[in-house]
Amino acid sequence: MAVASQIKEHMDVISSDKKTVGKVDHLEGADKIKLTKQSSPDGQHHHFIPVDWVDHVDQHVHLNKSGADVTSHWQHGRQ
């Protein structure tokens, strides 16, 4: 999980089709990225995406899924 160690708070999360899908709140365990509520489309829920979806990390977290795939398959919670 070398990729997980590169993920930092407030990084933009970018889908494979170049859409910003959120901002990193923090890592939830070793396998999930928790996105900020403020970056959520509804502004009321945190969304979670698997670290397995990360393609690479530079100044942003780049995913190997399209924006539509991400938003249709992410998990959400109120934490």
SVG drawing of the C-alpha trace seen along z (x, -y; Angstrom):
<svg xmlns="http://www.w3.org/2000/svg" viewBox="-28 -22 33 24">
<polyline fill="none" stroke="black" stroke-width="0.4" points="0.0,0.0 2.7,-2.5 0.0,-4.6 -1.9,-5.0 1.1,-6.6 1.1,-9.3 -2.5,-10.4 -2.8,-13.5 -5.7,-15.5 -7.3,-18.1 -5.9,-16.6 -8.3,-16.7 -9.6,-13.3 -9.7,-13.2 -11.5,-10.5 -10.1,-8.9 -12.2,-11.3 -10.6,-14.3 -13.5,-15.2 -13.0,-16.2 -15.1,-13.9 -14.1,-15.2 -11.4,-16.2 -9.6,-13.8 -10.8,-14.1 -8.5,-11.3 -7.8,-7.6 -10.3,-5.4 -8.3,-2.3 -5.8,-1.1 -8.2,-0.6 -10.7,-3.5 -10.4,-7.2 -13.0,-9.3 -14.0,-12.4 -15.0,-15.7 -18.7,-16.5 -18.1,-19.9 -16.9,-18.3 -19.9,-16.0 -22.7,-16.8 -25.2,-16.9 -22.9,-18.6 -24.3,-16.4 -22.6,-13.0 -19.0,-11.8 -18.3,-9.4 -15.8,-6.6 -13.9,-5.2 -11.5,-2.2 -7.8,-2.8 -7.8,-0.1 -9.4,-2.6 -6.3,-4.8 -4.2,-4.8 -1.5,-7.2 -0.8,-10.1 1.0,-13.3 -0.4,-16.6 -3.8,-15.0 -5.3,-11.5 -6.0,-10.1 -8.5,-7.2 -8.8,-4.4 -12.6,-4.9 -14.7,-7.4 -16.7,-10.1 -19.9,-8.2 -18.4,-4.9 -17.1,-6.6 -20.4,-8.3 -22.5,-5.3 -20.4,-2.9 -19.0,-4.9 -20.2,-4.3 -21.6,-7.0 -22.1,-7.6 -22.8,-10.4 -19.6,-10.2"/>
</svg>
